Amino acid sequence: MSAALQMTAFVLALLSTLFLLLATCTDCWMVNADDSLEVSHKCRGLWRECVTNMQDGVRTCDQYDSILADHPVKIVVTRTLLITADLLAGLALAVLLLGLDCIKFLKEETCVKLKMCYGAGVILGIGSILGLVGSVWYAVDVYVERAMLVSHNIFLGVHYDFGWSCWLGMAGSTGCFMACVLLTCCLY
């Protein structure tokens, strides 16, 4: 039973970490929702903004000037939280891999291996909270920005909704949290 829980937690943590990494690297955190002519598809991400022409499929991206340049708070906070979550999830995966019963490292030290799994669960939990806070922070800021424009009857021609990268960040964080629960609560 313990080995099955460990493997389930490992696979879940691995997939969730990949989701978090993809969410951090991809550029579709906000997507335009109002293009009635559907001539182009606009995505804003943490690192750049891209426009795809729907007729010929040509994609153009504008990199943000610099990592150290003045950016909106939502981008800086989301970048920081997601990069930290990625690093913590990667560390937790390494610790969890060494703590699995099926790995021959420290085979005789079952108590140490159990503590490694528990520690990996705690690290995954911290990373999942940071990733979830970053993703939800960005989503709430997009929603508030949109609500402010609607409440003031301002229409700029384009309005943005949550993109698939935002949902991927939330899914990865939730998966890391579920792996944390498996490792910290169910393993004992």
ChimeraX attribute file (.defattr): number of C-alpha atoms within 10 A of each C-alpha:
attribute: neighborCount
match mode: 1-to-1
recipient: residues
	/A:1	6
	/A:2	14
	/A:3	12
	/A:4	11
	/A:5	15
	/A:6	24
	/A:7	16
	/A:8	15
	/A:9	25
	/A:10	25
	/A:11	14
	/A:12	20
	/A:13	29
	/A:14	20
	/A:15	16
	/A:16	27
	/A:17	29
	/A:18	18
	/A:19	23
	/A:20	32
	/A:21	21
	/A:22	16
	/A:23	27
	/A:24	28
	/A:25	17
	/A:26	18
	/A:27	22
	/A:28	24
	/A:29	26
	/A:30	23
	/A:31	23
	/A:32	20
	/A:33	15
	/A:34	13
	/A:35	14
	/A:36	9
	/A:37	6
	/A:38	12
	/A:39	12
	/A:40	18
	/A:41	17
	/A:42	21
	/A:43	24
	/A:44	22
	/A:45	23
	/A:46	25
	/A:47	18
	/A:48	16
	/A:49	19
	/A:50	17
	/A:51	18
	/A:52	16
	/A:53	14
	/A:54	12
	/A:55	9
	/A:56	9
	/A:57	11
	/A:58	10
	/A:59	13
	/A:60	12
	/A:61	14
	/A:62	11
	/A:63	12
	/A:64	15
	/A:65	11
	/A:66	9
	/A:67	11
	/A:68	8
	/A:69	9
	/A:70	10
	/A:71	14
	/A:72	8
	/A:73	11
	/A:74	18
	/A:75	17
	/A:76	16
	/A:77	18
	/A:78	23
	/A:79	22
	/A:80	16
	/A:81	22
	/A:82	26
	/A:83	20
	/A:84	17
	/A:85	31
	/A:86	28
	/A:87	14
	/A:88	23
	/A:89	30
	/A:90	21
	/A:91	16
	/A:92	29
	/A:93	23
	/A:94	13
	/A:95	20
	/A:96	28
	/A:97	20
	/A:98	19
	/A:99	27
	/A:100	22
	/A:101	20
	/A:102	12
	/A:103	11
	/A:104	10
	/A:105	13
	/A:106	14
	/A:107	14
	/A:108	9
	/A:109	10
	/A:110	13
	/A:111	11
	/A:112	13
	/A:113	22
	/A:114	21
	/A:115	16
	/A:116	21
	/A:117	29
	/A:118	24
	/A:119	19
	/A:120	30
	/A:121	31
	/A:122	20
	/A:123	23
	/A:124	33
	/A:125	27
	/A:126	20
	/A:127	30
	/A:128	34
	/A:129	17
	/A:130	22
	/A:131	34
	/A:132	26
	/A:133	20
	/A:134	27
	/A:135	31
	/A:136	17
	/A:137	17
	/A:138	23
	/A:139	22
	/A:140	14
	/A:141	15
	/A:142	18
	/A:143	14
	/A:144	12
	/A:145	13
	/A:146	16
	/A:147	12
	/A:148	11
	/A:149	13
	/A:150	12
	/A:151	8
	/A:152	8
	/A:153	9
	/A:154	10
	/A:155	10
	/A:156	7
	/A:157	9
	/A:158	12
	/A:159	17
	/A:160	19
	/A:161	17
	/A:162	20
	/A:163	19
	/A:164	17
	/A:165	26
	/A:166	26
	/A:167	18
	/A:168	22
	/A:169	29
	/A:170	24
	/A:171	22
	/A:172	30
	/A:173	33
	/A:174	20
	/A:175	24
	/A:176	35
	/A:177	26
	/A:178	20
	/A:179	29
	/A:180	29
	/A:181	18
	/A:182	21
	/A:183	29
	/A:184	20
	/A:185	11
	/A:186	12
	/A:187	18
	/A:188	9
